[in-house]
Amino acid sequence: MPPASTTTASTNSAGPDTKTTRERRATGFAQRLPESRPTGQICAPCVPLCETTGAQIVRRNHRGADRTVKPPGRRSGAAPGGGGRQRAVENGPERFVANEAVALSIDSNVGAAARGEYGATVVWAADEALTEIDRIEREVGPRWVWWTSQTPQLLVEAGVRPARCWDLDAVHRLIHGGWRAGPGRTWAAAHGLDTAAIPKVAPVDLFSAAEDALGGDPDAPVRPDDHLDAAWAAGGWAEHPARLATWAALGLEMYRLQTEQLRELPDHPAAPPTARSESAAALLAVELGHDGLPIDVSEAERIIASFIGPRPRDATDERRLAAVRDDLVLAHLPSGLRDGVDLRNPANVKSLLRRAGIEVDDTRAWRLEQLRDAHPVADALLVWRKAERIATTCGYRWLDEHVTDGRLRGTWSSSDGAAGRMTATAGLHNLPTDLRPAIVAEAGHVFARADLGQIEPRILAAVSGDAVLAAATHEADMYAPVAQRLGVSRETAKVAVLGAMYGQTTGHGAAALRGLDAAYPVAMRYLTDAARAAEGGNDLRTRGGRRIRMSGDGQPASDDRSSSSARGRYGRNAMVQGAAAEFFKTWAVIVRARLPDEARIVLCLHDELLVHTPAASGPQVAEIIDTALAETAERWQGVDRRADVRFMADTGVIDRWSDAK
C-alpha cells in the first residue's frame, strides 16, 4: 500500500510488467517531451553542489510510518518567496519546494511516483508523468533522488534534463568504495547488513518454500532479516503504482541514511559536496551516452583506409588484408625465418627480433622506438601495431557498431570503481590520435575545449597542504620553480614529482626524487603515509571521502612483500588520482550547470572537456569554462582549505578535435 500521505494524481491499472528494460524503453511513455525543450535557466543557487536548503533529516522505520516534516521557518500553506524556481508546486496535497530532496521512481509503462522529504507523495500515470516531472523541474528545481541510472536514462531520452540530483548508486560507491552497486547492495551497505547475504532471485524448486518463509510477505519490500526483497530489487517495485510510491519512499530513506553517513565520516568535511558532484557526474554520464560525440564518418573511413586499406567485402577479404599487413613486417626477414611467426603474440615478436639480431627484454613501444635505426623491422613493427590497433578496435566494424546519426556513442561511467575516474566504452577514452581529425563539430557549431594543466601535482599541493609546493602552483609552469628549488633541469623535476606520486624510486630523476623529501616534506609525508597504510592492507579515503579498498575482496596478504609494495604504490597514487577525479567532476558539473541550453558537454577525457556549441556562442562558452574552473577551485578548496593552490586550463575554440594544441 502507498504511504498514508500519498496523493494519487491519476492511476494506471497495468498489472505486473515482465518486459525487459530494453522493451520498456522501446515502448516508451505515452507522451514524450521534445528533445530540445529547455528546463529553464539555472540560477546561481541551483548549481549541483548547493546544499539542500532547510532540510531536516528524519530517520524513518521502514516498517512503520514516518512523520511529516514541514520546511523550517515556513507556516503550513505558505509558499516560498522569490518566484520562478523558488516557488512551490501545489496540487492538492502535493507540495514540493525549491531545493527539497524528492525521491523519484519511474517506469515507462506504469508511471511514476515522487516522495518529498517534507512528506508529500504523488503518483502519476504514464501518459502524464513526464509532463509533471518536467513542470516540477522547471518551476521548483528540487534535488531528485533516484536508485540507479535507469531513472535518468528514461528522463534524458524523453528530453528532461534535471539540474540537480542524488544518485544512490554513485554515493554508495563513494562511501563504500568499489564498483558493485544496485538496490540490494546499496540498501545492505547503508543499513550495515552483510552484503554476502544479499537475497537473489532464484528459480522455483524444492527449497523455495523455506526461502519464502525467510523472505516474509512477498508484497513487502523489506524482509524480516532487513534486506531488500530480491524480487522488489530486481524490478518488482514497478509492478503497479502503489509499489512505485513505496519504492520512492524507500529511496528517500536511503538518501537520509547516506547524508548522515557522509556527515559522520571523520576528518572529511568535503564528503557531502563530493556526493552531490558525484551524483551530478553520474547524470552527466547518462547525457554523454545519449548525446554522443560528433564524428565525420567519411573522414573517419578515409583515415582508417590509410592504415588498413579499403573496407573488406567479407570475413575472407578481412583475413586477406590482415595477412597483407603482416607481410609488410615479415618481409624484413629472410624467407626461411618467417614461418610460424604470429605478430599478435609478444613471445613470437621477441623471437622475430632475435632472428633479426636484436635482443630485447620486452617489445613495448618505447623500447622499439629506440631501435628504429638499428633494423628496419623495428619501424615496420611499430607501423603494423598502429594499423592493427585501428583494425581491431577502431576500424570499420567499430564505426558500424557505435556510430549512428553522425555521433559516436558508448556507455559512460562516472566512476571506474577504483580511484573514481570517469570511463567510457566504444573507444571514447582511448581513441587513437590519428583518428582525432574525424571528430568534427557539426555545421554551424564549434568545440569549446579545455584541458587542465599539471593537475596531479597541483592536486597534491592542495590535499597535502604543503605551502611551499602550493607556492609553485602560482606559476604557469609549476615545474620551473620546483626545478630551481631542487637544482635540476625542468624535465628531471617533472619526472621526480610524477615519480613520487607513482611510487617510482629508480631510473631518471631518482636523485632528484630523494631531494623532494627535503624540499617539500609535507607533500612527501602525505604520500608516504598513504603508501604505508596501503602496504598494511588498510583502506584509504580521498579528500572527498571516497573509500579506496586495500583490504578484502581478494587483496593479497600484507606479509607478501612484493604485493605490499604494489599496494603502497597504488595507494599513494590513488589518493592523488582520486582527488583529481573529484576536482575534475566538480568542474565538469559546474560547467554543465552554467552552459546555455544549446551547448552540450560531449567528451570528458581524463582532464579534458569538450563542449559542442553553436559557433556564435563559442567564445562565451570558453569563458564559461574558465570561470567555472575558478569557481571550482574556490568551492573545492574552500570546504577544507589546506593551501592556496592555483589551477589552470588551456582553453580554446576549435572546429575539430585535432586542432587542439
KOLTOR-990603 format. One record per residue (C-alpha): residue number from 1; z, y, x; residue in one letter. Coordinates in steps of 0.2 Angstrom, whole numbers. Last residue first. Example, Ala and Ser with C-alpha at 12.3 -4.5 7.8 and 13.67 -1.06 7.14 Angstrom:
residues 2
2/36/-5/68/S
1/39/-22/62/A
***
This chain:
residues 661
661/-147/111/237/K
660/-151/107/219/A
659/-169/107/215/D
658/-169/88/214/S
657/-160/89/197/W
656/-175/98/189/R
655/-177/116/182/D
654/-162/124/191/I
653/-148/136/188/V
652/-134/137/201/G
651/-116/133/205/T
650/-109/128/222/D
649/-90/126/217/A
648/-74/131/225/M
647/-55/128/223/F
646/-42/139/231/R
645/-25/132/233/V
644/-8/141/231/D
643/5/128/234/A
642/17/117/224/R
641/14/124/207/R
640/19/111/193/D
639/11/117/177/V
638/2/132/185/G
637/-8/121/197/Q
636/-19/113/184/W
635/-19/129/172/R
634/-24/141/186/E
633/-36/129/195/A
632/-44/125/178/T
631/-46/143/173/E
630/-55/147/189/A
629/-66/132/187/L
628/-69/138/169/A
627/-75/155/175/T
626/-87/146/187/D
625/-94/135/173/I
624/-95/150/161/I
623/-105/160/174/E
622/-117/146/175/A
621/-118/145/156/V
620/-122/164/155/Q
619/-136/162/169/P
618/-144/148/159/G
617/-143/156/142/S
616/-162/161/141/A
615/-167/144/148/A
614/-159/134/134/P
613/-146/123/140/T
612/-143/106/149/H
611/-127/106/159/V
610/-125/96/175/L
609/-108/94/182/L
608/-104/87/200/E
607/-88/80/207/D
606/-91/61/204/H
605/-107/63/193/L
604/-103/70/176/C
603/-120/72/168/L
602/-127/79/151/V
601/-115/93/147/I
600/-123/101/132/R
599/-128/119/128/A
598/-134/124/110/E
597/-117/127/103/D
596/-112/139/117/P
595/-101/131/130/L
594/-82/136/132/R
593/-75/120/125/A
592/-86/109/136/R
591/-82/119/151/V
590/-64/116/148/I
589/-67/98/146/V
588/-76/97/163/A
587/-63/107/172/W
586/-49/96/166/T
585/-60/80/170/K
584/-62/86/188/F
583/-44/90/190/F
582/-39/73/184/E
581/-52/64/195/A
580/-46/74/210/A
579/-28/69/206/A
578/-34/50/205/G
577/-44/52/221/Q
576/-29/60/231/V
575/-16/47/225/M
574/-29/33/225/A
573/-32/36/244/N
572/-14/34/249/R
571/-13/18/238/G
570/-29/10/244/Y
569/-25/12/262/R
568/-7/5/259/G
567/-14/-9/249/R
566/-26/-14/262/A
565/-12/-14/275/S
564/-1/-25/264/S
563/-16/-37/261/S
562/-17/-38/280/S
561/1/-41/282/R
560/4/-54/269/D
559/23/-51/266/D
558/19/-39/251/S
557/11/-54/241/A
556/-6/-51/235/P
555/-10/-42/218/Q
554/-14/-54/204/G
553/-10/-43/189/D
552/7/-39/197/G
551/11/-25/209/S
550/0/-10/215/M
549/-5/-3/199/R
548/-9/16/200/I
547/0/24/185/R
546/-7/40/180/R
545/6/54/178/G
544/-4/69/181/G
543/1/71/199/R
542/-3/53/202/T
541/9/38/199/R
540/12/24/211/L
539/16/6/208/D
538/27/-3/222/N
537/19/-18/231/G
536/28/-14/247/G
535/12/-8/255/E
534/10/4/240/A
533/26/12/244/A
532/22/14/262/R
531/5/21/259/A
530/11/34/246/A
529/25/40/258/D
528/12/41/272/T
527/0/51/261/L
526/14/64/256/Y
525/20/64/274/R
524/3/69/280/M
523/2/83/268/A
522/19/90/273/V
521/17/87/292/P
520/0/98/293/Y
519/-2/102/311/A
518/10/90/319/A
517/4/75/309/D
516/-14/81/309/L
515/-14/79/328/G
514/-15/60/326/R
513/-31/62/316/L
512/-38/72/330/A
511/-37/58/342/A
510/-44/46/329/A
509/-59/58/325/G
508/-72/45/329/H
507/-66/27/328/G
506/-48/21/324/T
505/-34/25/311/T
504/-43/26/295/Q
503/-32/26/280/G
502/-44/34/268/Y
501/-34/51/266/M
500/-31/52/284/A
499/-49/48/288/G
498/-55/61/277/L
497/-45/74/287/V
496/-50/67/304/A
495/-68/66/300/V
494/-68/84/294/K
493/-59/89/310/A
492/-72/80/321/T
491/-86/89/312/E
490/-78/106/314/R
489/-75/103/333/S
488/-58/101/340/V
487/-43/112/344/G
486/-32/106/330/L
485/-29/123/322/R
484/-47/128/325/Q
483/-54/113/317/A
482/-42/115/302/V
481/-48/133/301/P
480/-66/128/300/A
479/-63/113/289/Y
478/-59/124/275/M
477/-77/131/273/D
476/-76/145/260/A
475/-59/149/267/E
474/-44/150/255/H
473/-42/132/257/T
472/-35/134/275/A
471/-20/142/268/A
470/-17/127/257/A
469/-16/116/273/L
468/-2/128/279/V
467/7/128/263/A
466/8/109/261/D
465/12/107/243/G
464/7/88/243/S
463/-2/89/227/V
462/-11/105/230/A
461/-16/103/249/A
460/-22/85/245/L
459/-33/92/231/I
458/-41/104/243/R
457/-44/90/255/P
456/-52/80/241/E
455/-62/94/233/I
454/-72/99/248/Q
453/-84/109/236/G
452/-85/105/218/L
451/-104/104/212/D
450/-111/114/199/A
449/-127/113/189/R
448/-134/124/175/A
447/-150/114/170/F
446/-164/123/162/V
445/-172/123/144/H
444/-188/130/137/G
443/-197/113/139/A
442/-184/99/143/E
441/-175/99/159/A
440/-181/87/172/V
439/-173/72/180/I
438/-189/64/187/A
437/-186/74/204/P
436/-170/64/205/R
435/-178/47/208/L
434/-179/48/227/D
433/-160/52/227/T
432/-157/35/220/P
431/-147/35/204/L
430/-129/29/207/N
429/-119/36/193/H
428/-132/35/179/L
427/-138/18/185/G
426/-138/12/167/A
425/-119/11/166/T
424/-107/25/168/A
423/-90/30/177/T
422/-77/43/176/M
421/-63/42/189/R
420/-46/36/184/G
419/-38/30/200/A
418/-40/12/195/A
417/-46/8/177/G
416/-63/17/179/D
415/-58/31/167/S
414/-68/42/155/S
413/-81/28/153/S
412/-99/31/149/W
411/-112/19/142/T
410/-130/22/147/G
409/-144/33/141/R
408/-159/41/150/L
407/-167/53/138/R
406/-185/56/134/G
405/-184/49/116/D
404/-178/32/123/T
403/-174/27/141/V
402/-162/13/145/H
401/-171/-3/143/E
400/-189/2/146/D
399/-185/13/161/L
398/-174/0/169/W
397/-188/-13/166/R
396/-200/-1/176/Y
395/-188/1/190/G
394/-171/7/193/C
393/-160/-8/197/T
392/-171/-22/204/T
391/-187/-13/209/A
390/-178/3/214/I
389/-166/-7/225/R
388/-181/-17/232/E
387/-190/-2/237/A
386/-176/6/246/K
385/-172/-11/255/R
384/-190/-13/260/W
383/-191/4/268/V
382/-175/0/278/L
381/-182/-17/283/L
380/-199/-9/289/A
379/-189/3/300/D
378/-179/-11/308/A
377/-195/-22/310/V
376/-202/-8/320/P
375/-190/-13/335/H
374/-178/-2/345/A
373/-183/15/338/D
372/-177/11/321/R
371/-161/3/328/L
370/-148/16/324/Q
369/-154/17/306/E
368/-151/-2/305/L
367/-132/1/309/R
366/-131/15/295/W
365/-140/3/283/A
364/-128/-11/285/R
363/-135/-27/293/T
362/-120/-34/301/D
361/-113/-38/319/D
360/-131/-35/326/V
359/-141/-44/339/E
358/-160/-39/340/I
357/-172/-50/349/G
356/-185/-51/335/A
355/-179/-68/331/R
354/-161/-61/330/R
353/-167/-48/318/L
352/-173/-62/306/L
351/-157/-72/308/S
350/-147/-56/303/K
349/-159/-55/288/V
348/-156/-73/284/N
347/-137/-70/284/A
346/-139/-55/273/P
345/-149/-65/260/N
344/-161/-54/250/R
343/-174/-54/264/L
342/-175/-73/262/D
341/-183/-80/279/V
340/-188/-98/277/G
339/-204/-97/287/D
338/-207/-81/296/R
337/-204/-86/314/L
336/-221/-96/317/G
335/-231/-81/311/S
334/-224/-70/324/P
333/-213/-56/317/L
332/-217/-39/311/H
331/-227/-46/297/A
330/-211/-51/289/L
329/-207/-34/284/V
328/-223/-29/275/L
327/-224/-47/269/D
326/-208/-45/258/D
325/-217/-31/249/R
324/-232/-42/245/V
323/-220/-56/239/A
322/-212/-44/227/A
321/-229/-39/220/L
320/-233/-57/217/R
319/-216/-60/208/R
318/-220/-46/196/E
317/-238/-52/193/D
316/-230/-69/188/T
315/-217/-60/177/A
314/-231/-50/168/D
313/-243/-36/170/R
312/-233/-28/183/P
311/-232/-9/183/R
310/-241/-2/198/P
309/-233/-2/216/G
308/-216/-4/222/I
307/-211/12/231/F
306/-225/24/225/S
305/-225/16/208/A
304/-207/20/205/I
303/-210/38/209/I
302/-225/39/197/R
301/-216/30/184/E
300/-202/43/185/A
299/-214/57/184/E
298/-221/50/168/S
297/-204/46/161/V
296/-198/64/163/D
295/-179/62/161/I
294/-166/72/151/P
293/-149/63/152/L
292/-142/56/136/G
291/-135/64/121/D
290/-125/49/114/H
289/-118/42/130/G
288/-113/59/136/L
287/-105/63/119/E
286/-95/47/120/V
285/-89/51/137/A
284/-85/69/131/L
283/-73/61/119/L
282/-65/51/133/A
281/-64/67/143/A
280/-55/76/128/A
279/-42/62/128/S
278/-40/63/147/E
277/-38/82/145/S
276/-24/80/132/R
275/-15/66/142/A
274/-16/77/158/T
273/-8/91/148/P
272/7/79/144/P
271/8/72/162/A
270/9/88/172/A
269/28/88/171/P
268/28/73/181/H
267/45/72/190/D
266/52/58/179/P
265/41/52/165/L
264/51/56/149/E
263/38/69/142/R
262/24/56/143/L
261/35/43/134/Q
260/39/55/120/E
259/20/60/118/T
258/16/42/118/Q
257/28/37/105/L
256/23/51/93/R
255/4/47/95/Y
254/8/29/92/M
253/17/34/76/E
252/2/44/71/L
251/-9/29/74/G
250/2/19/62/L
249/0/32/49/A
248/-19/31/51/A
247/-19/12/50/W
246/-9/13/34/T
245/-22/26/26/A
244/-36/15/31/L
243/-27/0/24/R
242/-26/9/7/A
241/-45/12/8/P
240/-51/-6/10/H
239/-55/-19/23/E
238/-54/-6/37/A
237/-37/-11/45/W
236/-44/-29/46/G
235/-54/-24/61/G
234/-47/-34/76/A
233/-30/-25/76/A
232/-27/-30/57/W
231/-32/-48/61/A
230/-21/-49/76/A
229/-5/-42/67/D
228/2/-29/78/L
227/17/-35/87/H
226/35/-32/81/D
225/40/-50/81/D
224/41/-49/62/P
223/23/-44/62/R
222/16/-27/59/V
221/0/-23/49/P
220/7/-31/33/A
219/-5/-39/22/D
218/-4/-55/31/P
217/15/-56/27/D
216/23/-65/41/G
215/15/-68/58/G
214/27/-82/63/L
213/24/-92/47/A
212/5/-89/49/D
211/6/-96/66/E
210/15/-112/60/A
209/2/-114/46/A
208/-12/-111/58/S
207/-7/-126/69/F
206/-18/-139/60/L
205/-33/-128/62/D
204/-40/-111/57/V
203/-49/-102/71/P
202/-39/-90/81/A
201/-37/-71/80/V
200/-25/-66/95/K
199/-7/-61/95/P
198/-1/-51/110/I
197/12/-62/119/A
196/6/-58/137/A
195/8/-39/132/T
194/27/-42/131/D
193/33/-28/120/L
192/40/-11/126/G
191/34/-2/110/H
190/21/9/118/A
189/14/-7/128/A
188/13/-18/113/A
187/4/-4/102/W
186/-9/-1/116/T
185/-11/-20/119/R
184/-14/-23/101/G
183/-25/-8/97/P
182/-36/-9/112/G
181/-33/-7/131/A
180/-37/-15/147/R
179/-42/-3/161/W
178/-27/-2/172/G
177/-12/10/172/G
176/2/11/159/H
175/4/29/156/I
174/-14/35/159/L
173/-22/19/152/R
172/-12/21/136/H
171/-17/39/135/V
170/-35/34/135/A
169/-33/21/122/D
168/-23/32/111/L
167/-36/46/111/D
166/-29/62/106/W
165/-42/75/101/C
164/-48/93/102/R
163/-64/102/98/A
162/-71/89/87/P
161/-90/86/87/R
160/-97/80/70/V
159/-116/77/70/G
158/-116/60/62/A
157/-118/50/78/E
156/-104/61/85/V
155/-92/56/71/L
154/-96/37/72/L
153/-94/37/91/Q
152/-78/47/89/P
151/-70/33/79/T
150/-76/19/89/Q
149/-68/27/105/S
148/-52/19/100/T
147/-36/22/91/W
146/-38/40/85/W
145/-29/56/84/V
144/-37/72/79/W
143/-30/88/86/R
142/-32/100/71/P
141/-45/114/70/G
140/-42/122/53/V
139/-59/128/46/E
138/-72/119/57/R
137/-63/103/59/E
136/-56/102/42/I
135/-74/105/35/R
134/-81/92/47/D
133/-68/79/41/I
132/-72/84/23/E
131/-91/82/25/T
130/-90/66/35/L
129/-79/58/22/A
128/-89/62/7/E
127/-100/47/4/D
126/-88/35/12/A
125/-74/38/0/A
124/-60/49/6/W
123/-41/46/9/V
122/-28/60/12/V
121/-11/60/19/T
120/1/74/21/A
119/17/72/31/G
118/19/86/44/Y
117/11/75/57/E
116/-5/73/47/G
115/-12/57/41/R
114/-31/56/38/A
113/-41/42/30/A
112/-59/37/30/A
111/-72/28/20/G
110/-76/10/16/V
109/-94/8/23/N
108/-94/19/39/S
107/-76/15/43/D
106/-64/29/48/I
105/-46/31/53/S
104/-39/48/58/L
103/-22/53/64/A
102/-19/72/62/V
101/-9/81/75/A
100/-7/99/69/E
99/-16/113/80/N
98/-20/123/64/A
97/-13/116/48/V
96/-16/101/37/F
95/-11/101/18/R
94/-17/88/6/E
93/-5/89/-9/P
92/-18/97/-20/G
91/-32/102/-8/N
90/-25/114/5/E
89/-33/117/21/V
88/-23/128/32/A
87/-28/144/41/R
86/-29/147/59/Q
85/-47/142/61/R
84/-53/157/52/G
83/-38/167/46/G
82/-24/173/56/G
81/-9/168/46/G
80/-3/151/42/P
79/-2/147/23/A
78/14/147/14/A
77/16/133/1/G
76/33/127/8/S
75/41/140/20/R
74/35/140/38/R
73/46/143/53/G
72/44/125/59/P
71/30/115/51/P
70/36/105/37/K
69/41/87/41/V
68/40/73/28/T
67/52/59/31/R
66/46/42/37/D
65/46/27/26/A
64/50/10/31/G
63/44/-5/41/R
62/35/6/54/H
61/51/15/57/N
60/46/33/61/R
59/52/44/75/R
58/49/62/72/V
57/42/74/85/I
56/42/92/79/Q
55/26/101/82/A
54/26/120/82/G
53/9/122/91/T
52/1/106/98/T
51/0/111/116/E
50/-17/118/122/C
49/-27/107/134/L
48/-42/105/123/P
47/-46/124/122/V
46/-42/129/104/C
45/-31/144/108/P
44/-45/153/117/A
43/-57/152/102/C
42/-69/138/100/I
41/-84/144/90/Q
40/-88/133/74/G
39/-92/115/72/T
38/-111/118/74/P
37/-124/108/64/R
36/-137/102/76/S
35/-137/84/71/E
34/-137/87/53/P
33/-122/80/43/L
32/-123/62/36/R
31/-120/56/19/Q
30/-120/38/13/A
29/-112/34/30/F
28/-120/22/41/G
27/-129/6/38/T
26/-135/4/56/A
25/-117/9/61/R
24/-109/-4/51/R
23/-122/-17/57/E
22/-117/-13/76/R
21/-99/-14/72/T
20/-101/-31/64/T
19/-101/-34/45/K
18/-86/-43/38/T
17/-80/-29/26/D
16/-67/-34/15/P
15/-69/-27/-3/G
14/-78/-10/-7/A
13/-69/-2/-22/S
12/-71/15/-14/N
11/-58/29/-19/T
10/-58/48/-21/S
9/-46/61/-14/A
8/-32/48/-13/T
7/-17/58/-10/T
6/-4/48/1/T
5/14/54/1/S
4/21/37/-4/A
3/12/28/10/P
2/-3/18/6/P
1/0/0/0/M
***
